[in-house]
Amino acid sequence: MDKSGVFVGGTIGAAIVIAIVAVLFISPPESLKPEISVTNGHSTSTVGEVTPLYSKSLSLIEIFEKSEPGVVRVNVQRGATEEVSGGVGSGFVFDKKGHIITNAHVIKDASKVVVTFLDGRSYNAEIIGTDQYTDIAIIKVNADLALLNPLSIGDSSNLKVGEQIAAIGNPFGLSGSMTAGIVSQLGRLLPSGSGYSIPDVIQTDAAINPGNSGGPLLNMRGEIVGINTAIQSATGEFTGVGFSIPSQTVAKIVPILIEDGEYKHPWIGIAGRDIDPDMAKVLDLKDAIGFLVITVVEDSPASRAGLIGSDKTIDVEGVSYPIGGDIILAVDGIEVRKIDDILIHLQRVKSIGDDMVLEILRDGRTTDVTITLEERPNGN
């Protein structure tokens, strides 16, 4: 096992912990502390002007009371009998029709899924749709209408690093547990078991615990801005690096999962590497930005558009560097600093059949190449 970091999903298993998720802790905001000014050598306290991130921010107590009725516990059985190992995760109500959002890895290989609401009532759930590439799943229960309290979906594109957030879930099976913290970074690329990384992921300073996966990440208006899904850890224990699928992705994927049971992702068909300072020097580039195409998949959108991969290497001080491939500098006019920028653009705004214009550097000259996106092949 690679001891440098292990990405773990988010349920607590009966025999082995196979899933862990993001929960958070909060400190008083700096904006609420008094400013100190100095007048004639004497310090005086003055109240600084506070500009809240949201005009109607709620307290953590208000967020919990508003949201808890819509958060559920998800129990999973894998196998034909109760003795077969299962797990516990989290989820939340999406609509009054009984659709519940959770993580795909929470219900993976499930023979039975049971949803438990705040008042303790439980219902068998039907799996409606899953998308392994974003780790999102939809299950459905035929529950009492009074139990179905949908949570509001917010816009994760408005999140800022340092913004306070909260999470509700079932760590270690402890139902209805709330934690809080901040957004550590945005637009992360999260490796997954699907063969494709999950783009545009929210990083939190989460105190991660087993059982939270599939639960909501909430802004200070009580709106869902993410689905807690994973941590980075060499031990499976809290290290302060947690990840959540953004609500912008949820809003795009979920309606199609409900309608079709699956979501088809667009695909280019290239592999390569980001331009780092050493590579920029070798290629005589002014800036260390862009993505070097090394491999173009045969019979792919990239091959049909005429993209060129590296066809040779050069050794510099004992290190081999690929050269000769196209360097992608922008997609649809948006600068590409690394592969993350391409994948985030695909995830946020592109669909199968769309055209995407790549600005590339080839043989010292920039040119535009138009690619028509196709369905991504199975990564497994």
N, C-alpha and C positions, 0 to 999 in steps of 0.2 A: 504493500500500500504506500502511496505517496504521502509522506508525513508532512509535506509542505501545506497541504490543504485538502479537505474532503468536502464535497458538496453533498449534503444530506437532505432528503425530502422531509415531509412533515406529519407523520402519524406516529403514535407510540404503539409498538407491536407487542403481542403477548409474549413472544420469545426473544425478540431482538428489536432494538430501536431502529427503525428504518426511516423515520421522518421527523424533521425538526423545523420550527418556524420562528418568525420574527415577533418579539414582544419588546416593549420599550420603557425607558425611564426618563423623568423630566426634572429640570432644574428651573429656578426662577429666571424669567427672561431678563436680559441686561437692560432692555428698554424700560423696565419698571423700577430700576434702581435710580436713586436721585443723582443728578449731576452735581459735581463739586466745582464751584467757581471761586476765584480768589479776588478779593476787593481790598485794596490798601493793605495787602499783606495778611489779611484775615480770611480764612476759608469760610464759606457760607454754603449751605445746602439749598439748591433750587430744584424745582420739579421740572424735568425735561419734557419736551413735547413728545408724546407717544403716538405713533401712527400704526394702528393695528393692521395685521396682514388681512384680516377679514373684518368687515363692518359689524358682523353679528357672531363673533367668536363665543363659544360656549365653554363653560367650565368642564373639567374632567367628569365631575359628578353628573352634570347635565348630559354629557355625551354618553356616559354609561347608561343612564336611565332611559335615554332615547333609543339607544341601539341594542341593548341586551336582549329585548324580546325577539329581535330578528336574527340572533345568532344561535346556531344549533350545534349539537354534538353529532358527529358522524361515526357510527360503529360499523366496522367492516369484518365480514367473515370470508375467509379464503379457503375453499375446499367444501366438501359435501357435508361435513359434520361440525358440531359446535367445538369439538376438540381441536380442530385444525386452527392454526395460528391466524389471528386477525389483527385489528388495530383500531385506534381511535384518532380521529382528526376533528376538524372544525368545518363549518360552512355558514352561509347566511342566506336569508330569504330574498329572492329576486323579484317575485311578483305574487299576486293573489291567486294565481293558477297552481301554485305549489312548487314552482321551480326554485331550486336551491343551487347556489354556486359553491363549489369546493375545488380542491386541486385534483388533477387527473391522477397523480401518483397516490393520492389517498385511497381511491377506489379501484386502483389497478388490480386486475385479476380477481375482483370480488365476486363471490358466489351469492352474497347477501349483503345488503346495505340497510342499516337502520338509522333513522334520524330521530333524535330526542330534542324536544323543545324545552323552553325555560320552566314550564310547570311540571316537567317530568314525563309527559305523555310521549310515547314513541310510535313511529310508523315505519313500515317497510317502504323503501324507496326504489324507484325504477331509474336505471341509468339511461338518460336521454341522449347525451352526447359527450364526447371527450376530444380534447386536442392535446396530444402529447407534446407538441412543439411549443405551446405556451403554458403547459401544465394547468389547463383550465378544464373543468368538467361540470356538467349540469345533471343533477338528479331531480326527481319529482316525487312528491308525496301527495296522497289524497287525504289531507288533514282538515280538521275543523277550521273554518275560515277565520275564526277569531285568533287562531295561533299564527296565521300567516301575516307577519308584519314586515313588509319589504323595506330594506334599507336604501337610502338615497345614494345613487352613484354620482360622485363628484368628478371633476376634471383634473387628472393627475398632471396634465401639461402646465398647470398653474403652480405646481409645487416649487418651492425654493429650498436650496440646501440650508439647513439650520432651522427649518420650519418644524414646529411641534406637531407630533402625531400621536395617536393612541391605537391600541389593538385590544380586541376581545377574542377569547378563544378558550380552549380546554387543555392547558398544559398539564401533562401527567394525568389526564383525565379529570382534572379539577374544573368542572364546568363553570362558565361565566366569569373567568378570571380576566381582569383588565390590567394593562400595563401601558406605559407611555414613554416617549422619547423624541428623537428628532430625525429628520431626513439627513443622512450622512452624505449621499451623493445620488445623482440621477444618471440615467442612460447607461447603466452597466450592462455588460454582456455575461450572461450566466450559462456556464456549461451544463448540459443535460444529458440524460441517457438516450435521447432520441436520435443522436447523430448530428443534430443541429443545435447550436447555442440559442438561448432565449435572449432576444435583444431588449433594450430600453427598460431594464429592470431598476427598481428603486432599491438603493442600499440604505439600511438603517443601522443605528448603533444598538441593535436589538439584543436584549437578554433572552436568548433563544431557549425554548424548552419543547420537549416532545409533546405532540398533541395539538399544537396551534395551527398546523398547516391547513389551509383552506379558509381560515378566519380572516375577518376584515381588518385592514389598516385604514384608520379614519383621520380626517383633518379636524381642525378645531371648530368646524361647523357641524361635525357629526356626519360628514359625507364620506363614503368609501372612496379612497384613492388608490387602494391596492389590495391584492390577495397575498397574504403571507405564505411563503413557499419553501424557503431554504436558508441554510447558513453555510459559512465557510469555516471549517474547523478540522484540525488534525485528530481530534479526540471525540467529536460528536457533542462536545460541551460548549457552553457559551464562550465566545471570544470577541463579541462586540461587532461582528459583521453578519448582518442578516439581509435577506432579499425578499422583495415583494413584487408581484406582477402588477404593473400600473393599470389604473382604471380605464385609461384611454385604450389599452389593449382589450380589457374586459368588455367595454362598450362595443367594440368592433367584432369580437369573436362570439360573444354569448348569444345574440339574436340568431345568428346563423347556426350555432350548435342546437338551439331549440328547434329551429325549422328543419334542418337537414341532418343533424346528428354528428356532423363533422365539419371541419373548416379546411379549405384548400388554400395553401400558402403559395404565393408567387416565388419564382426561382430564377436565378441568372445562370448558374452553372460554371462557377470559377472557384479556384483556390489560389492562395498566394500569401503575401506577408505585408505587414505595415512597413512603411519606409521609416527606419530609425536613423540616427545620425551617422552611424557607420555605413549603412547602405546608401545614404544620401551622398556621402563622400566618394564612395566607389562609383556611383552613377553620375557624379559631378552635378548634383542637384543643389540649388540654392537653399532650399528649405527641406527639413525632414518631415514632410507630410505627404499623404497619398497612400495608395494601395497598389503594390506590384502584383500583376497577374502572373502566376507561375504555371498554373494548369488550367486549361479550358476543357471542360467536359465535352466529350463527343456527343453530337446530336442534341445540343443544349441551346437555349436562347443566345448564350454568349458566342457559341461556335457559329450559329446562323447569322449573327450580327458581324462576324469577322474579327472578334477580339483575338489577340495574339498572346500566347503565354511565353515564358522564358524558354529558350532553346539551347542555352549553354550556361556555363558558370565560369567565374574567374576567382582565382585564389589570391588573397591579400593577407600577408603575414600569417599564413597557415590556416586562414578561414576561407571557406568556399561561399561565394555569393552568386545567386542566380541573376542573370542579366538577359536583356533582349526582349522582355515582355512589356506589354502596355502598362502604364501607370495611370490609375484612375485618380483624377484630381477633383472631380465634382460629379454629382448626380442631380439632374434637373436644376442646375444652377446653384446647388448647395455644396459648399466646400467639403471635401473628404479628407479628413486628417488621418483616419484609420478605418479599418473594416467596420467598426461599430457604427459609423455614420451611414454606411450603405445599408446595413441590416436594419437600423432604426427607421430609415426612410422607407424601406420596403414594408416594415411592419405597420408604420403609422398611416401611410397614405396610398399604398399601391395594392392592386389586386391582379389576379390572373387576366391576361389579355391587355393590360395597360402597356403603353410605351414608356420607356425610361431613357432619358438622354444622358449619356456618359461623356464627360469631357476627359479625354485621355492624352497622355504624353507618349508619343511614338517617334522614335528616331530623332529626338530633339525638337519635335514640332507638336503643337497641340491641335487636336481635332475632335469633332463630336461624332459619337457613334450612338445610334438609336437601337435599343433592344426591346423586343416585344416579350413580356414576361409570360412564363408558362407555369404549370403546376409543379410544385416541388415533388421529387420522387421520395419514396419512403427511405428514411435514413437508417433503418435497422437492417 
